[in-house]
Amino acid sequence: MTRNFARLGVAAGLVLGAAACQTTEDLKTISAGRTGCTPDQLTISNQHAAAGGETWNATCSGKVYLCSGVLQANQPTFTDFSCAPVAK
């Protein structure tokens, strides 16, 4: 019985994690308005998905921003997102 619950938990985590993952092009578009750069000027790196959302770095003209997006249940895209300059 315990193994079945463990398997269910792993499967649910994989599904939720996959739902959180956006494409690089999506992240560039989302980051553009928060960084002041156009999507073509941005480079996306350090993309990490979690059950409730995702984090990534957006780089433009030598400036690095830490961005995050939050997912709510049954939503295919972020419901809230933000970017802030990374302190050096």
N, C-alpha and C positions, 0 to 999 in steps of 0.2 A: 504494500500500500504506500509506504514512504517513497519508494522508487518512482511510482506513478506520479506522485505530487512533485518530485524533483524534476522528472522529465517534463511535466506540464509547465513548471516554472521556467525551465531552460527554453522551451519552445515559445512561451509567451515573451520572454526577454528578447529572443531573436526577432520575433515579429515586430515588437515595439521598436527595437533598435533599427531595424530596416526601414520602418516608417519614418524615422527621424532623419534619415540621410537624404540631403538635398544634393542636386548636381552642382558642380563647380560654377556653371553658368548662372544657376539660380542664386548661389551665394554671392556672386559678383553683382548681380542686380539688386539683391537685398542690401548689400554693403554700400552700394554707390551713394545712396541718399544720406547715409550716416557718416561717410568719410569725406564727402565733397569731391570724390573722384568718379569718373565715368567707369562703367563696367570694363571697357577696353583697357583702362589704365591699371586695373587691379589684378593682383596675383593672390590666389587663395592657397593657404597652407595650414598644416596642423589641424585638419578637420577631425573632430571627435564626436561621434554620435552616442547618445545615452537614451534611456527609456523615455525621458521627458523632454528631450530636445537635443541641441547640438551646439558645439563651440567651434570656432575657426579663427585664423588670423587672416586679415586682409591687408595687403601691402600696396602702397601707392607713393611714388616719388620719394622713396626712402623712409616713409613713415609707416609704422606697423600699428594696426588696430586689432584689439581683441573683440570679437563679435560673438553673440550668442542668440539662439533662437529657441523659443519654447513652443512645444506642441501640446494641444489639448486632445482629449480622447475623440476619436472619429474624425480628426481633421488631417487632411493629407499634406498641408503646408503649415508654416509657422503662423501662430496667432499673435505672437509678440516677438520682437527682436531688437537688438541694440548693438552699437559698436562704440568703443572708447579707445583713445590712444594708449599704447603700452608705454609705461614709464621706463626710461632708460637708466 
